[in-house]
Amino acid sequence: MEKIPRQKMPMRDAKERIKNFFSVALGYTKEQAILEAKRCIQCKKPACMKGCPVEVNIPGFIKKIAEGDFESAVKILKEKNNLPAICGRVCPQETQCEIECILGKKGEPVAIGRLERFAADWEKKNRIQDTPMDQGQAGYRISATSTTETLADRETSADRQYSEDKKAKVAVVGSGPAGLTCAADLAKMGYKVTIFESLHLPGGVLMYGIPEFRLPKAIVEHEIDYIKSLGVEIKYNMVIAKTKTIQDLFDEGYKAIFIGTGAGLPQFLGIPGENLKEIYSANEFLTRVNLMKAYKFPEYDTPIKIGRKVAVIGAGNVAMDSARVSLRLGAEEVHIVYRRSEKEMPARLEEIENAKEEGVKFFLLTAPTKFIGDENRNINKMECIKMELGEPDSSGRRRPVPIKNSEFIMEVDTVVMAIGQSPNPLVPKTIPGLQVGKHGNIVTDEKTGATSVPGIFAGGDIATGAATVIDAMGAGKRAARAIDEYIQKGGKVER
């Protein structure tokens, strides 16, 4: 029998896709998904599951797809993953579950992420909205035989898996991937969960940080609708530490609090000219475009100005997003400027390939040393220096070393700084007794998310610094289990 090749992801043509914000990857067809799923050899000891931070039964949901039973595949996915349509699009499966796949040792691994996306998208296409439930939460079902129970279904179920005493209130600060996962898991256990979100829409980085062409807002909204259907309440425009304090939440009867406020503090290089006009942090740039719809100005209030020649400093996923957004906003030339070589780029390979296909140019082994502006303080030039790679540094990558007398000038009229983000300091600095690391991160127990303050747990980028969506979700899941233990044991948690 001829081996089934790994199924290619259908993609929109690069020349067309840079003209708009429509999805680039189109997803598998039903036939492709079944073929790809049949590549899985259903290992007795599936190594792929070791690479999944949210503990998905990977062989289980793939087997159901191979059988054409997509409804059961969704059910298996959602036993562990509350955001499968998101994970299937933005998680780096190639360095997590897929890298462990036995087929990848001598060939190409099963496309686990693409199959996850297929199953989640199938659910979205086949869902039927129910009428809103109590407290304004929207539930939904799938065809006549739902795999997703509504809140009413769970409340009347004779075999409920949680006891009546699990009606304590739990607060979650931040509605990014860590907060959403923690809230959903706690709601499934029976807790009354309220998420406090500082912005006017939920989703955190999923909404403001990832472009529409990579993660459509409708997908994020669908996933959050599911979490609301579990009974989770979300309160918007609530800046914890300003609108309310953490102590206020305890005073209101919340038995435990999970902090998942992310890494929203942008980093800069600290070089001359960094405060010139048209130099953005990637946080500001992408938030304006994604959440505030600046690309539709003046239809929407917040403008975005893009020049003819754009330089994006950095080479992670955020840098690739910023470069590709710049092209779609009308830039004629977009350059990634990175101080190491392509081998050391932290971005996903597919994001680098997509950027190249779309016309992004790469200035590698190059670092900016000065920004130069005109008489109106608008940036128009960037002084750079060429680099060479020396010995490895603490990250394991070879350290870039400046080459003497190699300075040169690049003409630019917009710069986006995408060199990383630090943990959001707003909440941590207002909690007495909270242990904070040297980079501003909340110090937590890795297994439980417990902090130095009893009843306060944390996870995601606020604890680790900027990382992946799926890692944040894994932290939220671990914290939910620990919060359950903490409440059930009367304020104690095993570390």
N, C-alpha and C positions, 0 to 999 in steps of 0.2 A: 504494500500500500504506500502510495506516494505521501511524503510528509506534507502537512499543511504549512505554508509559509505564514509568518506573522503578518497580520492584516494591516495595510497602510491606512493611516488616518486621512480621510478626504479633507482637502484644504481649499480655501478660496484662493484664486490667482493673486499673486503679490501685487501686480500692477493695478488691479481693481481694488484690493482690500485697503491699500494705503489712502484711498479717497474717502473712506468712511470708517465708522466705529463698529461695523457689523462683525459677528464672530468669525475668526480666522479658521479655526478647526471646526468641522461640521458634524463630527460624531460618526460612529459606525452605523451602517444599515443593519437591519435585523439579520440578514444573511451573513454579513461580515462578523457580527457579534457571535453568532452561533459557531461559525468556522473557527474564530479565534478561541472561543471557549473550549472547543474540542481539542485544542492543542494541549490543554492542561492534562497532565498524566495522573492527577489525583494521588499525589504522594501519600504514603501511610504516615510519614512524619513531615508535614509540610513546612519547609524552611521559610517560605514566604511570609507566614504568619509572624515569625520572629521579627520581621522588619516593619510590622504595622504598629504604630504607636497607639491606635485605638482598638486593637485586638480583633479586627474583623475576621470572620471565618471565611477566608479567601477561597479555598477549594470548594466550600459549600455553596457560595453564591455563584461561582463560575460553573459548577456542575448543573445548577438549575438553568442557567442561560444556555448551556449546551443542549439541554433537553427542551428548550423553548418555553420553559416555565418561568417567565420573567417576573410574575407576581411573587413567586416564592423567593426569587433572587433578591428582590427589593426587601422582602421581609427579613431575610437573613442579614443583609447589609445593615438594616436599621436596628437590628438587635444591638449593634455596637457603635455604628456610625450615624450620627444625627444629621450630617451634612454631606451625603455621598455625591451629590451633583457638583458640589464645590470641590471636594477632594479629587474627584475624577478629572477636574480641569486644571487645578493649580498645584497639586501636591507632587513633589519630586519622587515619583515611584521608582525611577531608575536608580536612586540611591537608597531606597528603603525596601519595600516588598519585592520589587522586581529583581533587585541585585541578588536576592537570596534564591530566586527561582532556579531549580535544577536545570531547566532547559537552557538557561543563560550561560551555563558553564562551558558548553560546546557550541552554542548557537545563540539564538535570540530568545529572551524570556517571554513568557506569556504577557500580553499587554493588559495587566491587571487594572491599571488606572482607566484605560479606555473602556474596559468592560464595566467598571464601576459607573463611569459616566453614562454608558448606554442604559444600564438598568435604572439609574436615577431619572434619566430623561424619559424613559418609557413610562415610569410612574407619573411624571408630570403631565405627559400627553394624555394619559388615561384616567386622570383623577376627575372626580365629579364633586363640585363644591356643595357642601351642606349649608344649611342656614346657620348663622352665627350662634355660638353657644353662650352659656352663661358668662358674664363679665366681659362680653364683647369679643371673646376669642373665636377665631374662625377654625372650624374643624373641616375635615374632608374625608372622603372614602374613595376606594378604587373599585369601579364597576359594582357588580352586585355582591361580590365576595371580597370585602375589604381586607387588606393585609395591614392596615393602619387603623387601630381602634380610635374612636373619638373619646373625648373625656367622659361623656355619658356612658359609653360602653364600659370603660374601666371602672366607673363608679358603681355600676350595677353588677359587675362580674362576680360570680360566686367564688372564683379561685384567685382572688387578688393576692399579689405576692408581697404586699406590704401590710403592716398592721395599722390599726386605727390610731395608735399613738404617734405615728409619723405624720402629724399634721403641723409640725413646727414651721415657723417662717424662716426662710433663708434669703439673704440678700446677695445679689451678684452685681458687682460694679464693673460695667463695661460689657458691651454686646458684641465683642469680636469673637473669633473662633473658640478661644478658651472659655469665655463667659457663656456663650451659647451652649457649648457642650456640657459644661458643669450644670447649668440651669436645666437642660433637658434631662440629663441623667437623674438629677435630684427630683424632678417632677415625676419621672417614671417610678421613683421610689415612694412617691406620695407626698412629698414636701410642697408647701406653698412657697413658690419661688417668685421673687420680683427682681427684674434686672433694672438697674439704674444706668441710663445712657446719656452722655453729655450732649450728643448731637441730636438733630431732629429726625434722624433715621437710624435704624439698627444695622448692625453688621460690622462696625469698626473698619478695620483695614480691608475687609471684603468689599465694602462699599466705597470707601474713599481712596484706597491705595492701589487697587488692581483695575486696569482699564476694561471698558465694556467689551472690547473685541476679544479679551481673554477670559473674562468672567462677567457675563451679562447680569445686569442688576435684577432682571426678572427671575433669574435662577436663585440669586441670594434671597430675594423676597419670598420665593416658593419654599425654600428651606426654612426660613424663619417662620413662615406660616405654620409649618409642621410643628415647630417648637412651641408656638403659641397654642396650637391645638392640644398640646399636652397639659395646658393649664398655666403656662408661664406667662406672667404679666410683665410688660416692658413699659417703663416710665421714661419719657424723653425730656431733653433739655434739663437734665438733672446733673449738675456738676458736683459730684461728691468731693467734699473738702471746701466747697463754696456754697452751693445751694443747701446741702446738708453735710454734716460731718459723719465720720464712721461712728462716733459715739452716739449721735442722733439715731442712727439705725439700730444700735443696740437698745437704746432707750425706747424705741418703738416696738420692741418685742422680737426682733430678729435674733435667732439663737446662734447663727454663724454667718460669716460674711466671706465671700470669695472676691478677691481683687484680680481683675483681668484687664487692666487699663492699657496694656500694650507698650510699645516703644515709639512714642510720638514726638520725641525731642530730636530734631535734626542735628547732624554733625557738619562742621565746616572745617576747612583746611587751616584757617588762621593766617592767610597770606595777604599781602597788600591788595587793596581794591575789591575785597570781597563784599563790601557794602554798596557797590555801584548798582545802578538801576539795571533791571532785566537779568539779575542773577537770582535764581530761585533755589530754595531747597526742594528736593524731590517731594517732600511731604506737602508743601504748599502747592507746588505745580500740579501734582496728581489730584489733590483734594479739590482744587479749583475746577479741574476738568471733570472729575468723576462725580463728586457729590454736589457741586454747585453748578454743573452743566455750563461751564464757562465757554465751551466750544460752540454753544448756541447763543452767545451774546449777539445782539441785545435782547433776544427773546427771554433770556435769563439775565439777572442783574449783575453777576460777577464776571468781569472781563478777563481775558488772558491775552497777553501780547506775545507773539512769537516772531522771531526775526528770520532773515533769509538763511543765516548760517548759525547753527546751534551746536554747542558742545555739551555733552553730558559727561560729567566726571564720575567714574566708577564703572564697574562691570558686573554687578549683581543683577538679579531679576528686576529690581526697582529701576536700575539704570536702563535696562533693555526696554522696560515699559515706558520710561520717560522719552527715550529716543524714538520709539515707534509712535507714541502719541504726538511728538513734535512733527513727524512727517505728515500725520493726518491733519494737523492744524495748519499745514501749508508751508513748512520750512523747505527750502530748496536743497540744503545740505545739512546732514546731521552726522556728527562724529562722536563715537565713544572714545574717550580719552582715559587710558588705564595705564598704571605705572608698572604692571607686570605683563607677562606674555599671555597668549590665549589659553595656554594650558592651565594657568592659575585662576582663570575667571571663575567666580563663584556662581554665575548664572547657570540655569539649566541649559543643556546643550540645545534642546529644541527652541528655546527662546533666542539663543545666539543665532541659530540657523534661520529662524524667522526674521530676525533683524537684518541679517545679511541679504536674504531674499528681497526684502523690502527696500534695500538701498542704503542702509546705515553703513557708514565707513568707520573703520577701526584704527585709531592711533594708539598702538601698543608701545609698551616700554617708554611711556611719555607721562610726565607729570607737570601740571601747571605750577608756576612759581609767582606769577603776578597777573592781576587783571588791570587793564588800562582802559580808561574812559575818555569821552570827548568833553567839550566845554559844558555840556548839560548833564554830565555824570552818567551818561549812557555808556555801557560797555561796548567797545568796538574792537578790542584786541586782547589776546591772552598770550603772555610769555610762558613758554614751556621749556623743559629740559629733558633730554633723552636719558634713559636709564639702562642699566644692565643688571642682571640677576646675580646676587652673591649667595652666601650661605643661607640655609633655611632659618626662618624666625620662629617665634612661639606658635604660629598658626600652622607650621609644617611646610609652608610655601617659601620659596627662595626670596630672600629680602631684596627689594629693588635698591640699587645704588646709583646716584647721579653720575653721569659722565661729564667730566670737567670740560668747560668751554663748548658745550653742545646746545646752548640755548637757541631758541628760534621763536618766531612770532606767528601766531595763528590769528586770522581775522574771524571774529565772532560777534554776533549781536544779541545772542541769548546764551546763558549758561545755566545748566541744571546740576546742582550738587547732589549726587546720589552715592555718597560714601558711607552710608550707614545711619542708624538711628539709635538713640539711647532711651532707656526706660523713662516713661512719663513721670516726672517728679512730683506732680501736684498732690496726689493722695498720700504717698509714703511720707512726705515731710510733715504731714499734719497728724500723724499717729504716734502718740507718746510711747516709747519703749519698743518701737518697731526696728528690728535690725536691718540695716541697709548696707549693701556692698559698696566697694569703692567706685563702681561705675553707676551708682544710683539704683541698682536693682534691689528688689526685696529679697532678702535671704530666706530661703524656704528649705524644708526637708524634701529631697528629691522624690521620695516614695509617696508622700502624702500632701505636699503643698503647704503644710503647716508652717506658720511664721513664729516669730518670737513672742507674739501676743496671742493668748488663748482665745479661740473662737474666730480668729482671722486666718484665712488661707489665701494663697495667691498662686498664679500660674500663667504660663505663656511668656510673652516678651518682657513683661514687667519683672519677671523673675530671672529670665535667662539672657535678656537682651534680644535683639532682632533675630528671629529664627523662622521656621516654616509654619504654615497654617496647621499642618497635621501634628507637628510637635506641640503646638499650643493646645490643640484639641486633646491630645494625650494627657497633657497636664491638667486640663479641666476634668477629664474623666477620672484620673487618679484622685484629684481633690474631692470630687463628688463622693467617692467611696469613703474617703477619710472624714468628710463632714458628716456623713450618715453615722459612721462609727462614733464620732465625737458627740453627736447629739444623743444617740442611743445609750452611750455609756456615761451620760451626765456630765459631759465636758472633758472627756479624756480621749486621747488618741495615741495609738501605738506608733512610735517613730522607728 
